[in-house]
Amino acid sequence: MATIVEELDRDHRNLRALFQVLERQLSLLRAGGDVDFTLIEAVLDYCQSYGDRCHHPTEDLVYAALERDSGTIGDLSRDLHTEHRSLAELTTTFREMLEDVLGGGVLPRDRLILVAERFLADYRNHMHLEEQFLFPAARRLLGNADWDRIAEQSERISDPLFSEQVETRFEALREYIRGMDRASVPPES
């Protein structure tokens, strides 16, 4: 039980690091600076290849187990399950816009900023609801049989960015995150 929720929590911490990358690039975009669109694309690639393929389906299994509750938690779990589809669609839209830019297309800066801001806001709100309500409810309400069923049904894949073996397509993103981490550590006195 705890292992699955701990993994979901860990994934959320990792997503927050990716959202910091996106925020930095978005700040550059707003200021008219040099944006590394390949970093943004890598963030979105991760959200699709790991988030939509492994993380969200595991959460959906948790939600399905919670939907037996006809009260607020059951309703909230159904809403969050629906949000996974909306987030996947938004990620695809955002990524298609970036692919146009990377392919030499011209896209109004304001439109890209708007989609990026919506992406961040929707994801953060979604994660907040999961962390504040669903994960604690799952810990309280689900039994060992539920957790065993979830573990059996969930697809377990290695995290392509945050595991020891980083996939080649995410190496630059991993180094950028490490650089951010080093920059945020205060120097020793």
trRosetta pair geometry for C-beta under 8 A, 3 or more apart (Angstrom, degrees):
i j d omega theta_ij theta_ji phi_ij phi_ji
1 4 6.6 -66 -163 30 27 102
1 5 6.9 7 156 -1 64 110
1 139 7.1 112 156 -126 115 60
1 142 6.7 168 -131 98 113 106
1 144 6.7 -87 -45 -101 113 55
1 146 8.0 55 -104 79 100 92
1 147 4.1 -93 -84 -87 70 158
2 5 6.0 -65 -149 47 36 104
2 6 5.6 39 154 -24 72 112
2 139 7.5 49 -97 -122 69 100
3 6 5.6 -56 -142 39 26 113
3 7 6.3 29 156 -21 63 105
3 151 8.0 42 81 -96 118 121
4 7 5.7 -53 -150 33 30 112
4 8 6.5 29 152 -17 63 104
4 58 6.7 -159 -163 177 104 121
4 62 7.3 168 137 -74 129 117
4 147 6.2 -167 10 -148 135 94
4 150 6.0 40 -123 113 168 130
4 151 6.5 -122 -67 -76 123 85
4 154 7.5 140 -128 5 118 161
5 8 5.5 -51 -147 37 36 112
5 9 6.3 40 151 -20 66 104
5 62 7.9 106 -84 -112 81 148
5 135 5.4 120 -152 -156 110 96
5 138 6.1 169 -88 96 121 125
5 139 6.0 10 -62 -71 173 93
6 9 5.6 -51 -147 37 32 114
6 10 6.3 37 152 -22 64 104
7 10 5.5 -50 -146 35 32 114
7 11 6.4 37 152 -21 63 102
7 58 7.6 -49 99 138 121 163
8 11 5.6 -49 -150 33 33 114
8 12 6.7 36 150 -20 62 102
8 55 6.9 123 -123 -154 72 87
8 58 6.6 -152 -80 107 104 122
8 59 6.2 113 -128 -79 131 92
8 62 7.7 -22 -60 -18 159 155
8 130 7.6 -116 157 155 124 130
8 135 6.6 -167 96 -104 130 115
9 12 5.6 -53 -154 32 34 113
9 13 6.7 36 149 -19 66 100
9 131 7.3 97 -114 -114 83 98
9 135 6.8 89 -69 -143 95 156
10 13 5.7 -50 -152 33 36 112
10 14 6.5 35 149 -17 65 105
11 14 5.5 -55 -151 38 34 114
11 15 6.3 37 151 -22 66 103
11 50 8.0 -162 -138 139 114 114
11 51 7.6 139 178 -104 123 76
11 55 4.9 162 -180 -118 160 127
11 159 7.8 -162 -102 -103 86 127
12 15 5.5 -49 -146 34 34 114
12 16 6.6 41 152 -24 63 99
12 127 5.3 139 -138 -156 112 121
12 130 7.5 -163 -86 87 138 126
12 131 6.4 135 -177 -69 171 119
13 16 5.7 -50 -154 29 33 114
13 17 7.0 35 147 -19 62 99
14 17 5.7 -50 -158 30 38 113
14 18 6.7 36 147 -15 66 103
14 159 7.4 -95 -137 -161 174 145
14 161 7.4 134 -177 89 127 113
14 162 4.8 -67 -123 -58 137 158
15 18 5.4 -53 -151 37 39 113
15 19 6.2 41 150 -22 69 103
15 47 7.7 77 -124 -98 103 90
15 51 7.3 78 -93 -92 119 125
15 123 7.1 -139 166 166 129 126
15 127 6.8 -166 88 -88 141 150
16 19 5.5 -51 -146 35 34 113
16 20 6.8 43 150 -24 62 97
16 127 8.0 -173 -64 132 89 165
17 20 5.7 -47 -157 26 35 114
17 21 7.1 39 145 -18 62 98
17 177 5.5 50 162 -143 120 122
17 180 7.7 152 -162 81 89 139
18 21 5.5 -47 -157 30 41 115
18 22 6.5 39 147 -16 68 104
18 43 4.8 141 -176 -136 108 100
18 46 6.4 -138 -114 77 151 143
18 47 7.6 171 132 -57 157 93
18 173 7.8 12 -117 180 90 124
18 177 7.7 -38 -81 -89 54 125
19 22 5.3 -49 -146 39 39 115
19 23 6.2 48 150 -25 67 101
19 43 7.9 123 -75 -160 38 136
19 120 5.9 117 -150 -130 108 95
19 123 6.9 -166 -90 96 127 134
19 124 7.0 103 -143 -70 163 100
20 23 5.5 -47 -144 33 33 115
20 24 6.5 36 154 -20 63 101
20 180 6.3 133 122 172 127 158
21 24 6.0 -55 -155 32 29 110
21 25 6.6 21 152 -11 64 108
21 39 5.9 -131 170 162 118 117
21 40 7.9 -175 129 -87 99 52
21 43 5.8 -176 88 -76 124 128
21 173 6.9 27 -143 -153 168 89
21 176 6.1 78 -122 119 118 125
21 177 6.4 -56 -64 -80 121 82
21 180 7.1 -119 -80 -34 75 153
22 25 5.8 -59 -148 42 32 107
22 26 6.0 35 152 -23 67 109
22 40 6.2 91 -117 -120 78 81
22 43 5.4 174 -64 147 103 175
22 116 6.7 -172 176 -165 108 106
22 119 7.6 -105 177 99 153 122
22 120 6.3 -176 110 -80 133 112
23 26 5.5 -55 -143 38 29 114
23 27 6.4 35 155 -24 64 101
23 120 7.0 96 -74 -119 83 151
24 27 5.8 -50 -152 30 30 113
24 28 6.8 29 150 -15 61 103
24 180 7.5 -134 -36 -101 153 126
25 28 5.6 -51 -154 36 37 113
25 29 6.4 41 148 -22 66 104
25 35 5.3 83 -168 -151 88 92
25 36 6.1 -98 -111 50 116 75
25 37 7.8 134 -170 -86 135 38
25 39 6.0 -175 -69 85 142 119
25 40 5.3 -150 114 -64 162 104
26 29 5.4 -50 -147 35 35 115
26 30 6.4 39 153 -21 66 101
26 113 6.7 112 -157 -131 92 76
26 116 5.1 180 -104 134 117 142
26 117 7.2 128 -159 -67 144 71
26 120 7.6 -54 -36 -30 163 145
27 30 5.8 -51 -149 34 31 112
27 31 6.3 17 156 -7 64 112
27 33 7.8 8 115 30 69 130
28 31 5.9 -66 -145 47 29 103
28 33 3.7 -89 -159 71 84 116
28 34 6.5 -56 180 67 131 39
28 35 4.8 159 103 -85 118 74
29 32 7.8 40 -178 -69 27 24
29 33 7.4 -73 -49 50 23 77
29 35 4.9 36 -72 -78 83 141
29 109 6.4 177 175 -160 93 100
29 112 6.7 -111 -174 105 146 117
29 113 5.9 -179 120 -84 123 92
29 116 7.4 99 57 23 157 162
30 113 6.2 95 -81 -120 79 134
32 109 7.9 -10 -94 -138 69 164
35 40 7.3 5 166 -21 109 129
36 39 4.2 52 109 4 111 114
36 40 7.1 155 99 -11 64 82
36 176 7.9 -162 85 -103 156 149
37 40 5.4 -51 -152 37 44 114
37 41 6.1 48 149 -22 71 103
37 98 5.7 169 -175 -157 105 98
37 101 5.6 -140 -138 107 157 126
37 102 5.6 -165 117 -72 133 92
38 41 5.4 -49 -144 37 35 115
38 42 6.3 42 152 -24 64 102
38 102 7.1 99 -76 -110 72 128
38 172 7.0 10 120 92 117 150
39 42 5.6 -52 -150 33 32 113
39 43 6.7 37 150 -22 63 99
39 172 6.9 -114 -89 121 79 108
39 173 5.9 138 -139 -99 74 81
39 176 5.9 33 -124 -15 128 173
40 43 5.6 -49 -154 29 35 114
40 44 6.6 28 151 -12 65 105
40 98 5.9 -157 105 -116 113 143
40 116 7.7 -54 -147 -111 132 121
41 44 5.7 -58 -150 41 34 108
41 45 6.1 41 149 -25 68 105
41 95 6.7 93 -135 -137 73 81
41 98 5.0 -179 -82 136 90 143
41 99 7.3 104 -118 -68 123 66
41 102 6.7 12 -56 -44 147 147
42 45 5.3 -47 -141 34 33 117
42 46 6.4 38 155 -22 63 101
42 169 6.9 179 -122 149 97 83
42 170 5.9 136 -168 -116 116 64
42 172 6.8 -158 -54 73 163 97
42 173 4.1 -155 126 -57 145 132
43 46 5.8 -55 -155 33 29 112
43 47 6.6 29 148 -19 63 105
43 173 6.9 166 -60 -133 64 136
44 47 5.4 -49 -148 34 37 114
44 48 6.4 29 155 -12 66 105
44 91 5.6 160 -153 -167 91 89
44 94 5.9 -156 -109 101 139 110
44 95 4.4 176 143 -82 145 99
44 98 6.8 167 21 21 152 150
45 48 5.9 -63 -151 42 30 105
45 49 5.7 9 162 -5 70 117
45 95 7.4 117 -63 -122 59 130
45 169 6.7 -95 131 140 155 128
45 170 7.7 -151 92 -79 121 91
46 49 6.2 -61 -127 47 25 97
46 50 5.5 -19 -175 25 66 113
46 51 6.9 71 132 -13 66 101
46 160 7.0 -154 -120 70 81 107
46 161 5.4 -5 -118 -24 129 144
46 170 6.6 83 -78 -107 108 125
46 173 7.3 -151 -38 124 132 167
47 50 7.4 -57 -110 56 11 78
47 51 4.3 -24 -158 27 51 141
47 52 6.7 58 145 -21 63 94
47 87 8.0 -116 174 153 123 105
47 91 5.1 -142 110 -132 130 143
48 51 6.8 -6 -45 53 13 94
48 52 5.0 -16 -144 22 44 128
48 53 7.4 55 152 -23 49 97
48 88 7.4 99 -113 -142 77 80
48 91 5.8 175 -65 134 91 135
48 92 7.4 97 -97 -75 127 71
48 95 7.0 -8 -33 -45 139 158
49 52 7.5 38 -18 46 12 92
49 53 6.0 -21 -180 5 33 132
49 160 6.3 -19 114 20 126 148
50 53 6.2 -66 -123 48 15 100
50 54 5.5 -39 -168 34 59 115
50 55 6.3 52 140 -14 76 107
50 157 7.2 -142 -123 87 76 119
50 159 6.0 54 -139 -136 145 65
50 160 5.8 -146 -61 19 119 98
50 161 7.1 -103 -15 10 154 102
51 54 7.4 -58 -98 53 7 74
51 55 4.7 -40 -136 44 49 126
51 56 5.9 55 160 -21 69 101
51 91 7.9 175 79 -85 133 166
52 55 7.7 -1 -29 51 18 87
52 56 5.5 -7 -122 26 38 133
52 57 8.0 65 167 -26 39 89
52 84 7.7 138 -123 179 73 94
52 88 5.0 97 -116 -109 128 108
52 91 7.2 -147 -48 61 129 154
53 56 8.0 79 21 40 19 94
53 57 7.1 -32 163 -1 25 123
53 155 7.0 -72 155 85 79 139
53 157 6.9 -4 117 22 116 147
54 57 6.4 -72 -148 41 15 105
54 58 6.5 12 161 -18 59 111
54 154 7.6 72 -161 176 69 96
54 155 5.7 -110 -111 88 75 95
54 156 7.4 79 -144 -125 117 23
54 157 5.0 -119 -80 36 138 104
55 58 6.0 -64 -156 34 26 109
55 59 6.5 21 153 -14 64 107
56 59 5.5 -53 -146 39 36 112
56 60 6.2 43 153 -26 67 103
56 84 4.5 132 -165 -145 126 125
56 87 7.6 -169 -97 72 143 128
56 88 7.5 -121 48 -59 175 109
57 60 5.3 -48 -145 32 35 117
57 61 6.8 40 154 -21 63 97
57 154 6.5 148 114 -134 97 76
57 155 6.4 31 86 23 144 101
58 61 5.7 -49 -157 29 35 112
58 62 6.9 35 146 -16 64 101
58 150 7.0 77 -159 176 75 103
58 154 4.4 44 -103 -133 88 132
58 155 7.8 -118 -58 43 89 62
59 62 5.4 -53 -154 35 40 113
59 63 6.2 43 148 -22 70 103
59 80 7.5 -92 151 135 122 118
59 84 7.1 169 81 -80 121 134
59 130 6.9 -38 -143 -132 134 137
59 134 7.7 51 -161 134 101 147
60 63 5.3 -48 -145 35 35 115
60 64 6.3 41 153 -24 65 100
60 81 5.5 91 -124 -127 84 95
60 84 6.4 -66 -69 8 107 167
61 64 5.6 -46 -147 30 32 114
61 65 6.8 32 153 -16 61 102
61 149 7.7 -165 180 117 116 85
61 150 4.5 137 130 -132 125 86
61 153 5.5 160 -118 88 141 122
61 154 5.8 -111 12 -70 155 94
62 65 5.8 -57 -157 36 33 110
62 66 6.4 25 149 -14 66 110
62 77 7.7 -131 114 -141 75 121
62 134 7.0 96 123 165 123 111
62 138 5.1 -14 -170 -112 118 142
62 142 7.3 -80 -146 -51 79 157
62 150 6.1 44 -72 -123 65 145
63 66 5.5 -63 -148 42 33 108
63 67 6.2 47 152 -39 69 99
63 77 3.9 164 -149 -179 84 102
63 78 7.1 147 173 -68 117 34
63 80 6.2 -154 -101 78 135 105
63 81 4.7 176 124 -64 161 107
63 134 7.1 -29 -89 -147 80 133
64 67 5.6 -40 -147 14 32 119
64 77 7.8 -157 -41 150 22 128
64 81 7.7 91 -57 -95 69 143
65 68 6.9 -34 175 -1 41 108
65 138 7.5 77 83 -128 119 92
65 142 5.4 45 134 -109 137 118
65 146 4.6 97 -154 -158 143 118
65 149 7.4 142 -85 77 122 122
65 150 6.5 -57 -29 -62 140 113
66 69 5.7 -37 178 19 66 112
66 73 5.6 -101 177 145 115 105
66 74 6.2 -167 138 -96 77 56
66 77 4.3 160 89 -66 121 162
66 134 6.9 -116 -17 -145 174 86
66 137 6.1 69 -130 120 132 120
66 138 6.3 -74 -66 -86 121 78
66 141 6.5 88 -116 85 82 139
66 142 7.2 -65 -71 -60 77 105
67 74 4.9 91 -144 -148 42 87
67 77 5.4 -131 -68 91 74 128
67 78 6.0 88 -113 -61 111 89
68 74 6.9 -129 65 -102 26 119
69 73 4.7 7 96 75 145 107
69 74 4.0 -163 86 -48 71 101
69 77 7.8 96 53 9 104 132
69 137 7.8 -100 21 177 163 128
69 141 6.6 -33 -54 -165 134 159
70 74 5.3 -37 -103 39 15 158
71 74 5.9 109 52 16 44 100
71 75 7.2 -88 129 0 33 98
72 75 5.6 -58 -146 40 34 110
72 76 5.9 32 157 -19 70 109
73 76 5.7 -54 -141 40 29 111
73 77 6.2 32 157 -22 64 106
73 133 6.9 -168 -114 166 79 103
73 134 7.4 135 -154 -105 88 60
73 137 4.7 166 -135 -153 135 158
73 141 7.2 139 128 -15 163 160
74 77 5.8 -53 -145 34 28 110
74 78 6.6 29 154 -18 62 103
75 78 5.8 -56 -154 34 32 110
75 79 6.5 31 150 -18 65 106
76 79 5.5 -54 -148 36 35 113
76 80 6.2 30 156 -17 68 106
76 129 6.9 -153 -172 173 115 117
76 133 5.8 -55 141 126 161 145
76 134 6.7 -148 120 -70 115 93
77 80 5.8 -53 -143 39 32 108
77 81 6.3 41 153 -25 63 104
77 134 6.1 121 -93 -117 83 112
77 137 8.0 -120 -59 89 113 143
78 81 5.6 -51 -149 32 31 116
78 82 6.6 32 152 -17 63 104
79 82 5.7 -57 -156 36 33 112
79 83 6.5 37 147 -24 66 104
80 83 5.2 -45 -147 30 39 118
80 84 7.1 54 150 -31 61 89
80 126 6.7 126 -139 -155 88 87
80 129 6.2 -162 -89 107 118 126
80 130 6.3 123 -149 -77 148 88
80 134 6.3 -53 19 -57 168 149
81 84 5.9 -40 -166 12 35 114
82 85 6.0 -52 -168 31 44 109
82 86 6.7 39 141 -14 71 106
83 86 5.2 -55 -148 41 44 114
83 87 5.9 46 153 -22 74 102
83 122 7.6 -173 -165 178 107 99
83 126 5.2 179 143 -115 143 119
84 87 5.8 -52 -144 36 29 110
84 88 6.4 32 154 -20 62 105
85 88 5.7 -53 -149 35 31 112
85 89 6.5 31 153 -18 64 105
86 89 5.7 -55 -150 37 32 111
86 90 6.3 31 153 -18 66 107
86 122 7.2 -119 122 -176 111 140
87 90 5.6 -54 -144 39 32 111
87 91 6.2 36 154 -22 65 105
87 122 6.2 -179 -99 129 85 119
87 123 6.3 99 -134 -89 122 76
87 126 6.4 -30 -66 -28 136 170
88 91 5.7 -52 -147 35 29 113
88 92 6.5 32 153 -19 62 105
89 92 5.7 -54 -150 35 32 112
89 93 6.4 33 152 -19 65 105
90 93 5.6 -52 -148 36 33 113
90 94 6.2 33 154 -18 66 107
90 115 7.6 176 -169 -165 87 87
90 118 6.7 -129 -153 118 132 107
90 119 5.7 171 146 -101 118 77
90 122 6.2 70 46 65 174 157
91 94 5.8 -55 -146 39 30 111
91 95 6.1 28 155 -18 65 109
91 119 7.0 103 -87 -134 59 115
92 95 5.8 -57 -143 39 28 110
92 96 6.3 30 157 -21 64 105
93 96 5.9 -55 -148 33 28 110
93 97 6.6 30 152 -20 62 104
93 115 6.6 -134 118 -148 107 130
94 97 5.8 -55 -155 32 31 113
94 98 6.6 28 150 -16 65 106
94 115 5.1 170 -100 149 85 119
94 116 6.8 112 -138 -82 122 57
94 119 5.3 30 -68 -71 154 142
95 98 5.6 -54 -149 37 36 111
95 99 6.3 39 152 -22 67 103
96 99 5.6 -50 -146 34 33 114
96 100 6.7 40 151 -22 62 100
97 100 5.7 -53 -159 30 32 114
97 101 6.7 30 147 -16 65 104
97 107 6.0 107 -169 -142 92 161
97 111 7.5 -152 -143 124 139 104
97 112 5.9 171 150 -107 134 85
97 115 6.1 117 13 64 163 165
98 101 5.5 -53 -150 36 38 111
98 102 6.0 33 153 -15 71 107
98 112 7.9 104 -76 -138 67 115
99 102 5.6 -53 -139 43 32 109
99 103 5.9 30 156 -18 64 112
100 103 5.7 -64 -146 42 26 109
100 105 3.7 -51 170 52 86 147
100 107 5.8 101 101 -53 122 123
101 105 5.9 -77 -75 65 30 86
101 107 5.4 -69 -74 17 94 126
101 112 7.3 45 -57 -98 141 145
107 111 6.1 -112 169 71 91 120
107 112 5.6 87 123 -50 122 113
108 111 4.3 84 75 2 98 108
108 112 7.1 -176 92 -6 53 84
109 112 5.9 -61 -153 39 34 109
109 113 6.2 34 152 -20 69 108
110 113 5.6 -54 -145 38 32 113
110 114 6.2 37 155 -23 65 106
111 114 5.7 -53 -149 33 29 114
111 115 6.6 25 155 -14 63 105
112 115 5.9 -55 -148 38 32 108
112 116 6.2 31 154 -18 66 109
113 116 5.7 -58 -146 39 30 111
113 117 6.1 29 157 -19 66 108
114 117 5.9 -55 -145 37 27 109
114 118 6.3 26 156 -17 62 108
115 118 5.7 -55 -146 38 31 111
115 119 6.2 39 152 -25 64 105
116 119 5.5 -51 -148 32 30 116
116 120 6.5 27 155 -14 64 105
117 120 5.9 -56 -149 39 31 108
117 121 6.1 26 156 -15 66 111
118 121 5.8 -57 -141 42 30 108
118 122 5.9 26 162 -17 67 111
119 122 6.3 -61 -144 39 21 106
119 123 6.2 15 161 -13 61 113
120 123 6.0 -61 -143 41 25 107
120 124 6.0 19 163 -16 64 113
121 124 6.0 -59 -142 40 25 107
121 125 6.1 23 161 -17 63 110
122 125 6.0 -57 -145 38 26 109
122 126 6.2 28 156 -20 62 111
123 126 5.7 -59 -149 37 28 114
123 127 6.2 24 157 -16 66 108
124 127 5.9 -55 -145 39 30 108
124 128 6.2 36 155 -24 64 106
125 128 5.6 -53 -148 32 30 115
125 129 6.6 29 156 -17 64 104
126 129 6.1 -58 -154 34 29 108
126 130 6.6 26 151 -16 64 107
127 130 5.6 -55 -149 37 35 113
127 131 6.1 27 157 -15 69 110
128 131 6.0 -62 -145 42 27 106
128 132 5.9 13 163 -10 66 116
129 132 6.1 -62 -135 45 25 103
129 133 5.7 -27 -178 28 64 115
129 134 6.8 53 133 -9 74 106
130 133 7.2 -82 -127 55 12 76
130 134 4.6 -45 -142 45 56 123
130 135 5.9 65 155 -28 73 95
131 134 7.8 4 -24 49 17 83
131 135 5.6 -3 -125 17 37 131
132 136 7.3 -37 162 6 27 120
133 136 6.7 -82 -158 43 16 101
133 137 6.0 9 161 -16 62 117
134 137 5.6 -60 -142 40 29 110
134 138 6.1 31 159 -23 67 105
135 138 5.6 -51 -145 33 31 113
135 139 6.6 33 154 -20 62 103
136 139 5.6 -53 -151 34 35 113
136 140 6.4 26 154 -14 66 109
137 140 5.7 -62 -148 43 32 108
137 141 5.5 -3 169 5 72 121
138 141 6.6 -66 -120 49 21 90
138 142 5.2 -4 -167 2 65 124
139 142 7.5 -24 -81 38 8 93
142 146 3.9 -115 -165 86 98 148
142 147 6.0 115 135 -49 119 82
142 150 7.9 14 -177 -18 150 136
143 146 5.2 106 54 6 60 101
143 147 7.3 -124 108 0 35 91
144 147 5.7 -58 -146 40 34 109
144 148 6.1 37 155 -22 68 105
145 148 5.7 -51 -145 35 31 113
145 149 6.4 32 154 -19 63 106
146 149 5.8 -60 -153 36 29 110
146 150 6.3 28 151 -18 66 107
147 150 5.6 -51 -145 37 33 113
147 151 6.2 35 155 -20 65 105
148 151 5.7 -55 -148 37 30 112
148 152 6.4 29 154 -19 64 107
149 152 5.8 -56 -148 36 30 111
149 153 6.2 13 160 -8 65 115
150 153 6.1 -69 -143 45 26 101
150 154 5.9 24 163 -27 67 113
151 154 6.2 -53 -134 29 24 108
157 160 7.9 -10 137 -41 111 88
158 163 4.9 -40 178 -12 96 169
158 165 6.7 10 151 62 147 109
159 162 4.5 -35 131 56 140 85
159 163 4.4 147 61 -32 86 95
160 163 7.3 -2 -74 22 10 107
160 166 7.1 74 162 -154 53 50
160 167 4.1 -14 -169 -2 101 124
160 169 7.7 0 156 61 129 99
160 170 5.7 130 131 -3 92 145
161 166 6.0 36 -138 -134 35 92
161 167 7.2 -51 -67 30 54 90
161 170 4.3 -115 -100 171 87 154
161 173 6.5 -44 -136 95 122 123
161 174 6.0 -171 -164 -74 79 97
163 166 7.1 173 67 -71 67 53
166 170 5.4 -121 -178 86 97 103
166 171 5.7 122 119 -89 125 64
166 174 5.0 -28 -138 -45 157 160
167 170 5.1 69 66 17 83 104
167 171 7.7 -121 98 -39 42 76
168 171 5.7 -25 -155 -19 40 116
170 173 4.9 -58 -163 47 68 117
170 174 5.7 76 137 -30 86 100
171 174 5.6 -55 -148 34 31 113
171 175 6.5 28 156 -16 65 105
172 175 5.8 -54 -149 38 32 110
172 176 6.4 36 151 -22 64 105
173 176 5.6 -52 -148 34 32 114
173 177 6.5 33 153 -19 65 104
174 177 5.8 -54 -151 35 31 111
174 178 6.4 32 151 -19 64 105
175 178 5.5 -52 -147 36 34 113
175 179 6.3 38 152 -21 65 104
176 179 5.6 -54 -152 35 31 114
176 180 6.6 34 149 -20 64 101
177 180 5.6 -50 -151 33 35 113
177 181 6.4 37 150 -21 65 103
178 181 5.5 -51 -149 34 34 114
178 182 6.4 34 153 -18 66 103
179 182 5.7 -51 -146 36 32 110
179 183 6.3 32 154 -19 64 108
180 183 5.7 -58 -149 38 30 111
180 184 6.3 23 156 -17 66 110
181 184 6.0 -63 -149 37 28 106
181 185 6.8 32 154 -28 63 103
182 185 6.0 -53 -154 23 34 112
